[in-house]
């Protein structure tokens, strides 16, 4: 899983995560070592 910022000219890699992603309650959860990130997918 990679988080990128895309523009017509290029894309910028903002982060990577190797564990499998989990979607629950319209949120995407990514875990990387000691960090847990949640992204709202309902927008």
Backbone bond lengths (Angstrom), bond angles and torsions (degrees), N, CA, C in turn:
res aa  C-N    CA-C-N  psi(-1)  N-CA   C-N-CA  omega(-1)  CA-C   N-CA-C  phi
1 X - - - 1.433 - - 1.509 106.38 -
2 X 1.337 116.06 130.19 1.466 120.72 176.93 1.525 108.93 -128.56
3 X 1.307 115.14 141.10 1.458 121.49 175.69 1.525 106.83 -104.35
4 X 1.338 116.37 118.20 1.456 119.97 -178.03 1.521 110.58 -124.61
5 X 1.315 114.69 153.32 1.460 122.41 171.50 1.519 105.59 -106.73
6 X 1.323 117.23 113.59 1.464 121.42 -174.91 1.521 111.24 -105.13
7 X 1.327 115.25 136.18 1.463 122.79 172.55 1.525 106.86 -130.52
8 X 1.320 118.77 167.39 1.467 119.61 177.85 1.534 113.19 -59.61
9 X 1.323 118.16 -25.61 1.459 121.09 -177.23 1.529 113.65 -88.03
10 X 1.346 116.69 -35.08 1.457 119.89 -174.13 1.521 110.84 -164.13
11 X 1.302 115.38 177.22 1.463 119.87 169.75 1.519 108.69 -129.34
12 X 1.323 115.61 149.10 1.453 122.48 -178.51 1.522 107.97 -118.86
13 X 1.308 116.23 124.67 1.460 121.55 178.61 1.523 108.83 -76.52
14 X 1.338 116.88 118.74 1.459 122.00 -178.75 1.519 112.98 -101.58
15 X 1.305 118.00 -9.84 1.461 119.69 177.97 1.510 112.05 165.88
16 X 1.341 115.46 160.37 1.462 121.83 178.32 1.516 109.01 -135.44
17 X 1.323 115.52 153.85 1.456 121.57 176.45 1.523 108.22 -142.85
18 X 1.329 117.56 133.26 1.457 121.21 -178.67 1.515 114.30 -93.19
19 X 1.340 121.12 -30.89 1.466 119.35 178.97 1.532 111.08 -65.39
20 X 1.320 117.57 156.26 1.462 119.84 -179.56 1.538 111.30 -63.63
21 X 1.322 117.00 140.47 1.467 120.11 177.36 1.526 110.81 -73.96
22 X 1.331 115.76 153.84 1.460 121.99 178.07 1.521 107.80 -128.71
23 X 1.335 116.49 132.58 1.462 121.61 174.63 1.520 107.64 -113.46
24 X 1.341 116.06 124.64 1.455 122.13 178.79 1.519 108.60 -149.24
25 X 1.310 116.06 135.17 1.461 121.80 177.01 1.534 111.65 53.38
26 X 1.339 116.12 43.92 1.472 124.29 178.10 1.527 113.54 61.94
27 X 1.342 115.92 26.09 1.459 120.78 176.40 1.526 109.01 -127.24
28 X 1.334 115.44 142.59 1.456 122.48 175.94 1.525 107.48 -99.25
29 X 1.335 116.28 121.82 1.456 121.56 -179.11 1.525 109.21 -108.40
30 X 1.344 115.15 131.03 1.456 121.82 177.19 1.521 108.02 -128.62
31 X 1.312 115.48 133.11 1.466 120.72 179.25 1.515 108.41 -116.22
32 X 1.323 116.42 137.06 1.460 121.78 177.07 1.519 107.81 -141.34
33 X 1.314 116.42 107.33 1.459 123.62 -175.62 1.521 110.07 50.76
34 X 1.332 120.93 -110.67 1.458 122.32 -176.78 1.514 113.99 -96.98
35 X 1.322 118.30 12.96 1.459 122.05 -176.40 1.526 110.67 -117.46
36 X 1.332 116.40 134.16 1.460 122.13 174.32 1.526 107.27 -118.08
37 X 1.336 116.49 125.82 1.459 121.76 -179.96 1.520 108.64 -116.20
38 X 1.332 117.00 143.02 1.466 122.68 177.99 1.517 108.53 -128.45
39 X 1.337 116.07 133.20 1.465 122.80 179.66 1.521 108.77 -122.29
40 X 1.300 116.47 132.48 1.472 122.05 178.82 1.522 108.84 -76.99
41 X 1.319 117.90 117.18 1.468 121.82 -179.78 1.506 112.66 -97.35
42 X 1.326 117.78 1.59 1.464 121.02 -176.31 1.524 112.37 -81.05
43 X 1.311 118.33 -10.19 1.469 121.55 -177.83 1.490 112.39 -78.81
